[in-house]
Amino acid sequence: MLKLKLVRYDYGNDYTIGELYINDKYFCDTLEDAVRTKKIYAETAIPSGVYQLSKRFSPNFKRELIWLLNVVGFEYILIHSGNTNQDTKGCILVGKGIGVINKDKAVLNSKVTEQELNKIVFDYMTKNPKEKLLIEIIDTKKAS
């Protein structure tokens, strides 16, 4: 069984930083838009909770990405590469290392991290086609 868990711990006015775990082992850092009680289009992180994962071809990125299904109030939430909240539009960015780019919090080494994560998840989906793959997203603080 493959278990993904994202734990959010650093909340800014326009970003949220977290850590992604695979089978309870740290895998990478994440960056999302700000966690808010009231959604602002393309500027709000998805609600915490448990979501089923699938694959989706992204016309924007021109490749298959990990897709979070049935996120209430959101469409096409993907896990992909990018650096700052300017790159998220509600999606989850992955990288290894946290830094600053143009005064914005950022995840680093994002393209390689996305490729590594996709390989793990897509290989698992291929070998276990009947199993539902889930991600749990946990907030360590309430939304503002």
ROTORDREN-139762 format. One line per 5 residues: for each residue x, y, z of C-alpha. Coordinates in Angstrom, 1 decimal. Each point is the difference from the previous one (the first is absolute). Layout:
X/Y/Z | ...
END
This chain:
0.0/0.0/0.0 | 1.2/3.5/-0.9 | -1.0/2.8/2.4 | 0.5/3.7/-0.6 | -0.3/2.6/2.7
0.5/3.8/-0.4 | 0.6/1.8/3.3 | -0.3/3.8/-0.3 | 1.9/2.0/2.7 | 1.0/3.5/-1.3
-2.8/2.4/-0.9 | 0.7/3.3/-1.7 | -2.3/2.6/-1.4 | 0.4/-1.4/-3.5 | 1.6/-3.5/0.5
-0.1/-3.2/2.0 | 3.0/-2.2/0.5 | -0.3/-3.7/0.9 | 1.8/-3.3/-0.2 | -1.1/-3.0/-2.0
0.4/-3.5/1.5 | -0.1/-3.3/-1.8 | -0.8/-2.9/2.3 | 0.7/2.3/3.0 | 3.5/0.8/-1.3
0.9/3.6/-1.0 | 0.2/0.3/-3.8 | 0.0/3.7/-0.9 | -1.1/3.5/0.8 | -3.2/1.5/-1.4
-1.3/3.5/-0.7 | -3.6/1.1/-0.6 | -2.0/3.1/0.0 | -1.2/1.4/3.4 | -2.4/-2.0/2.0
-3.2/2.1/0.3 | -3.5/-0.4/1.4 | -1.4/1.8/-3.0 | 1.2/-1.1/-3.5 | 1.7/2.5/-2.3
0.4/-1.5/-3.5 | 3.6/-1.1/-0.7 | 1.2/1.4/3.3 | -1.4/-2.6/2.5 | 1.3/-3.4/1.1
-2.4/-2.9/-0.1 | -1.7/-1.0/3.3 | 1.8/-2.5/2.2 | -1.5/-3.5/-0.3 | 0.4/-3.3/-1.8
0.0/-0.1/-3.8 | 0.2/-2.8/-2.6 | 2.9/0.3/-2.4 | -0.1/-0.7/-3.7 | 2.0/0.9/-3.2
-1.0/2.9/-2.3 | 1.6/1.3/-3.1 | 0.6/3.7/0.4 | -0.3/2.0/-3.2 | 1.8/2.8/1.7
3.0/-2.1/1.1 | -0.3/-2.5/-2.9 | 0.5/-3.0/2.2 | -1.8/-2.3/2.4 | -0.1/1.3/3.6
-1.5/-1.2/3.3 | -3.6/1.2/0.3 | -2.0/0.4/3.2 | -3.6/-1.0/-0.7 | -3.2/1.4/1.5
1.5/3.1/1.6 | -3.2/2.0/0.9 | 0.0/3.4/-1.6 | 3.2/-0.7/-2.0 | 0.7/-1.5/-3.4
3.1/-1.8/-1.4 | 2.1/0.2/3.2 | 3.4/-1.5/-1.0 | 3.3/-0.6/1.6 | 2.7/1.5/-2.2
3.3/1.9/-0.2 | 0.3/3.7/0.6 | 1.6/2.3/2.5 | -2.1/2.7/1.6 | -3.7/0.6/0.6
-0.1/1.7/-3.4 | 0.3/-3.5/-1.4 | -2.7/-1.7/2.0 | -3.5/1.1/-1.0 | -1.4/-2.2/2.8
2.3/-3.0/-0.9 | 2.7/-1.6/2.1 | 3.7/0.7/-0.9 | 2.7/-2.4/1.0 | 3.7/0.5/0.5
2.9/-0.8/2.2 | 1.0/2.9/2.1 | -1.6/3.3/0.9 | 1.4/3.3/-1.1 | -0.8/3.5/-1.2
-0.4/1.1/-3.7 | -0.7/3.7/-0.6 | -1.0/0.5/3.6 | -2.6/-2.9/-0.2 | 0.2/-3.3/2.0
0.9/-2.7/-2.5 | 0.6/-3.8/-0.3 | 3.2/-0.9/-1.7 | 1.1/-2.9/-2.3 | -3.6/-0.2/-1.1
0.2/-1.7/-3.4 | 2.1/-2.9/1.2 | -2.2/-0.4/3.0 | -3.1/-0.1/-2.1 | 1.6/-2.7/-2.3
1.0/-2.1/3.0 | -3.5/0.2/1.6 | -1.8/-0.7/-3.3 | 2.2/-3.1/-0.5 | -0.9/-1.4/3.5
-3.7/0.8/-0.3 | -0.5/-1.0/-3.6 | 2.0/-3.2/0.4 | -2.2/-0.9/3.0 | -3.2/0.9/-1.9
1.1/-2.3/-2.9 | 0.8/-2.9/2.3 | -3.1/0.4/2.1 | -2.7/1.2/-2.4 | -3.0/-1.0/2.2
1.3/1.7/3.2 | -1.1/3.5/0.9 | 3.0/2.2/0.6 | -0.6/2.8/2.6 | 1.7/3.1/1.3
-0.8/1.4/3.4 | 0.6/3.8/0.4 | 0.3/1.1/3.6 | 0.1/3.6/1.3 | 1.9/0.7/3.2
-1.8/3.4/0.3 | -3.5/1.2/-0.7 | -0.7/2.0/-3.2 | -0.2/3.8/0.3
END
